[in-house]
Amino acid sequence: MPDPRRGLLFGVGAYVLWGLFPLYWPLLEPAGAVEILAHRVIWSALTMLLLVALVRRAPQLREIWRVRRVRVLLTIAAAVISVNWATYIWGVNNGRVVETSLGYFINPLVTVLMGVLILRERLRPLQWVAMGIATGAVVVLTLDYGRLPYVALVLALTFGSYGLCKKTANVGAVESLTFETAVIAPFALSYVLWLGLAGSSNFASHGTGHALLFLTTGVVTAVPLICFGAAATRVSMVTLGLLQYLAPILQFALGVFWFHEDMPAGRWVGFVLVWIALVLFTFEAINHRRRQLRLTVEASAV
């Protein structure tokens, strides 16, 4: 199979798995979001350490520990992704699957906005239009919910911050996630032990099957990441950018058709505005990339 096709399949696999997460986290109830997060961190750290050994990335992992700047950036990344994971698990397990999908729909727009505010990047005209429509969508959804869609905003802001830290750190996906989970693991383990001593732990309290599900959180975290890493090296950034919408589309569909969450008219209007903003944003990004490639070819031909 040609590499681009294989990469496409890996990318689809990664985003489909992420999109199906709302079916997985409720299986770990009655554990709360923080307890689930703690187990996810612990088992992910163990899984990633094993993966590092298997793919022989230990030298790259040691390099992270040696470079202070990278170490600080990935520690910040570990903190914000912990907030992201906890918020997502809480949202899914509290009947807000649709709102979690909104967070990942608007994430590309929030990432661009962070680039403008933090990296001093400039928006092109159509990007400004997309940002304006997205802002209007947040206003409409705020009026519909009777509050800010804070679950979506926290997810978008934390994932955007996470991406910014990872981009600036510029290290491999496997060793960076290993470092991040290893940084948080002592706190997660302390929390799990405290729950056990207090008699409040849900681990091994609801049968062997339920306990084994906790152990799978590491694999569930690692497999989509490996698929994503395999896709990123085989397909174009445009293809990868389009594939990222698969996960929130699946999450939205699950929220509406599987979990039967309310979708009044105002909420539909807000989501339609978000989708229009994303279409404009994606169309502009693809056209801009084509123009840049054409200019590069023309310049090299001179």
N, C-alpha and C positions, 0 to 999 in steps of 0.2 A: 504494500500500500504506500503511495507517495506520502512524503512527510507532511505537506499542507493538509491533506485529507485526514491523516492520522491526528494531526494537531487540532483540526476542527472537531473530531470525535472526542478528543481529550477535553477540549474546551466546553463542548456541550455537556459532557459527563460531569465536569466540575460544577457548572452553573445549575444543572438539573438537580444534582445532589444538594447544593445550597438552597435551591428553591423548595426542596421537599423537607427541609428542616422542621417546618411547623408540624409535620406528622410525627416527628421523633421526640421533641422535647416533652410533650405531654405524657409520654410513656414513663417518664421518670417521676411524675407526681406520685405521692403528695409532697415530695421534696420541693422546697422553694427555690427561687431563682439563684440565690447566693450559694446554697448548698450544691445545686447542679453545676454552677460555675466553678466552685471549688474542685469538684470531682473532675470536671472537664479539664481544668488546668493541670491537676495531678497526673491524670492518665495520658493527657496530651504530652506532657513533659517526658514521661517514661517512653511513650511511643516514638517521639521525635529523637530522643537519645539513642534508641535502638536503630532508628532510621539513619541517623548520622553515622553510626558504626557500620551499618550495612553498605551505605554509599560512599563511605570513607571521606566524610567531610569534617572530621575532627580537627585537622589543621586550620580550616577556615573558621571553625567555632572558636578555637584558641586565639585566633587573630582578633576576633571581636573583643575578647577580654583584654587584649593588649592595647587596643586603640581607644583612648578615653572618650573621644568625640563620638565614635560609633556606639560605644557602650552606653553613653548618656542618652543618645537618640533612641536606641532600642529599648532602654528602660522606660522612657516616656511613651514609646509605642506600646510597650507591655501594659502600662497603666491605662491608656485610652482604649486599647482593645478589650481589656477586662471590663471596663464600663460598657463598651459596645455589646459584648457577649451577654453580660448580665441584663442589660436593657432589652435585648432581643429575646432572651429566654423568658423574662418577665412578661413582655408584650404578648408573645405566643401563648403562654400559659394563663393569660388573663383576658383572653378574648379580643386581642388587638392585632390580629394577624394582618388585616388590611392596612392598619397604620404602620406596621413594621415594613410592609412592602413599599409604602410611600417613602419611607426613609431611604431605601435603596434606589427608588426611582429618582429622587432628587439629589442623591449623592454626587453624580457627575457635575451637576450644576453648583453644588456647594463646594466641590473640589476646585472648580474654576474660580469661584468667588474667593476662596482662600488664596489662590494663586495671585489674584489681583491685590488683595489686602496685605498679604505677607511677602510674596515674592515680587511685588510691583509689576506684575504682568499686565498687558493691555488687552482689553476686550475688543473684538472686531464688531462692527455694527449689528450683524445678525445675532451675535452672542448677547449683546445688550438687550435686543428684543426678547430673546429666549429667557434671559434673567428677569425681565420685567413681567413676562407672562407667568413665570414660576412664582414670583413674589405675589402676584395677584391670586394665584392658586392657593398659596399659604393663607392669604387673607380670607378667601372664600371658605376654606376648610376650617379656619379658626372660628368663623361665624357659625358654621354648621355644627362643629363639635361643642361650641360654647366655651372653648378654651384653645390655647395653642396646641397643635398636634405635637406635643413635646416628645413622645416616644420616637416619632419619625425624625424630629429635629436632632435629638440626642444621637440617634443612630447615624444620621448623615454627617453631623459635625465630628463625632468620634472617629468614624471610618475615614472621613476626609483627613483628619489630623493624623491618623494612623498611616495613611498613604503618604502624607507629606514627610513624616519621620522616616518611613522606609525608603522613600525616594532619595532623601538627603543622605541616609546612611549608606545606601547603595551596596548592599550585601545580598548573598543568595537567600532564596526563600526558605530552604530547609534549615540552614544554620541560624537564620534570624528568628524563625519561629521557635526553634529549640532554645535559643537564648531567652526569648521573651517568656516562654512558659517556665523555664528554669528560674527566672527572676521572681515570678509570682508564686511558684510552687511552695516555698516555705510558708508563706502567708495562708495559702489554700490548705496546706496540710495541717497547720495550726488550728484553722477554723474547723476542719473536719474532726480533728481530735477533740476539740472543745465541745463540739456537738455530741460526740460519743460519750464523753465524760458527764455531760449534762443530761444524758438520756434522751436527747432530741434528734438524734441521727436517724435518717430514713434509709441509710445504707444497711443492707442485710436485715432490715426490719419487716420486709414485705415479700419474703420468699427468695429462693435462689435465682429465679429468672430476673427479678427486679434488680438484684445485686449485680448480676452479670451485665445488665443493660448499662449500669454506671461504668463498668469497665470498658464498654465499647465507645465511650465518649472520645477517647484518644484516637481510635481508628477513624471515627466519624469526622474528626477534625482534620486528620492527616490525609485521608484519601482524596478529598476534593482539592486540597492544596497541591498534592503530587500531580493530579490531573491538570490543574491550572499551570503549574510549572512546566509540564510537558507541552501544553498548548502554547504558552508564551514564547517558546523558542522555535515554534514551527509555523505559526500563522502571523499575519500582519497585525499591527496595532489597531487598524480599522476594524478588522474581523473580531479581534478580542474586545474592542469597545462595543460592538454590536451585540456580542454574546452576553455581555454583562447584564443586559436587560432581561435575559431568560429567567434569572432567579426571582426578581420582584414580580414578573408576570405570573410565574407559578405560585408565588406566595399570595398575590392578589386573588388569583383564581381559587386557591384553597380557602382563603378567608371568606369569599363570597359564596362559593358553591359547596364546599365541604363543611366549613364551620358555620355557615349561614349567618354571618355577621351583617348588621344593618347597613344598608347603603341608600340613605335617603337622597332625594334629588340634588340637594346642595353638595353632598359628598361626591356624587357623580360629576357634577360640574367642576369641582376642584380637581378631581383626578384627570378629567379630560383636558383641562388647562395644563396640567403637568405633562401629559403625554404630548400635547401640541408643542410645548416648550422643548421637550426632548427630541421631537422630530426635527424642529428647526435647528437645535443645537447639533444634532448628529449630521444633518444635511450640510450644515456650514462646515463642520469639522472635516467631513469627507472631501468636500469641494476645495477647502483650503489645502489639504494634504495633496490633492491632485495637482493644484496650481504649483505648490512647492516642488513636487517631483518633476513637473514639466519644466519649470525654470532651471532646475538642477541639470536636467538632460540638455536643455538648450545651451546652458553655460558651458557644459563639458564638451559640447559639439563645436564650440567656437575655437 
